[in-house]
Amino acid sequence: MRAVAVVGRPVARHLDDGTTLEVTRTPSDGTRNANSLLYGAAWRAAKALGYRRLITYTQAGESGASLRGAGWRILAHRPPRPGWHTPSRPRTDRGTSQIARTLWQAP
C-alpha cells in the first residue's frame, strides 16, 4: 500500500486555535481501506503530539465512507460558497466555489 495523509493547521482561521489540525489530503494507490487507515493514523499522531481535535471536509457527492469507517462524525453541513474573491482581497477561482461541504471530526 502506498498512501499519505497531509495534515496541517486549519484553513479556516476561526478554527486555527492551536489545538486543532486539519486533514487536507489523503491520496492513495487505491488499496482497499487505505483512507480509513490514514484517518485513524492521523488522529493517533495528532493526539500523541498534544492536539485535541482533528477535522476534515468532504465535498458534495463524496460519501464519507472512509471517515465513517474510521469512526469520525459529522459536525456540520456547509452551504456552497460564492467564492473567496472580494474587492479588498482579489482571489483566483480554484474550482472549489459553489460546492457544498460536510465538516467531520475525529472521534
ZIGIWO-V393982 format. One line per field, one symbol per residue. phi: phi as a letter, one per 30 degrees, with the letter a starting at -180 (. if undefined). psi: psi as a letter, one per 30 degrees, with the letter a starting at -180 (. if undefined). A space follows every 50 residues. Layout:
phi=???
psi=???
This chain:
phi=.babccbadeddddcdciccbbdcabdbdjeeiddddddddddddddddj dcbbbabccejcdieddddcidbdcaccddcdkcdbedbdbddcicdibd bbccbdd
psi=kjlkkjkakkekfffigfgklkkfkiklggkkgeeeeeeeeeeeeeefgg kfkkllkllkfkfgeeeefggllkelkklkkflfklefikkkkggglgkl lkklkl.
